[in-house]
């Protein structure tokens, strides 16, 4: 069992976490799941995972806060960040912090395994050939300003000169397709 690679799945959706752990175990990995940032932080030092699947939003907390501890425990850890609300700003931030790949949900275990096998960090990200729609540009801008204000809705709304409730409604919607 010493040559079995360990995978830490960090996602607050218990069904997704359980199914992904089971699928990884069926493919020969030693998989463990964590449902919160605190639970993951407790597992990381002892597990020293070779690979990690990290949800971007874990119960309202940025999963990106776990990239540094994962890499501190194992500098060779391959980290795939998953999100249901993909944006260019968060993808760039994840890669800069040390994640190997960034995938939008829904995704499957084959796509995650392919992302782990990428020979280098995701540098092949190219902008789409079609220009973004106005709605998508607005979504990207909101995500960028939200990141600059560390996820604080009120200060982001002030910076965007928008009512806080309006911003919250926009953030609750799924991002507009490119």
Secondary structure, DSSP 4 states (H G I P E B T S, - for coil): -TTSPEEEEE-S-HHHHHHHHHHHHHTT-EEEEESSHHHHHHHHHHH--SEEEEESEETTEETTHHHHHHHHH-TT-EEEEEESS--HHHHHHHHHHT-SEEEESS--HHHHHHHHH-SSSS------SSPPPHHHHHHHHHHHHHHHTTT-HHHHHHHTT--HHHHHHHHHSPPPP-
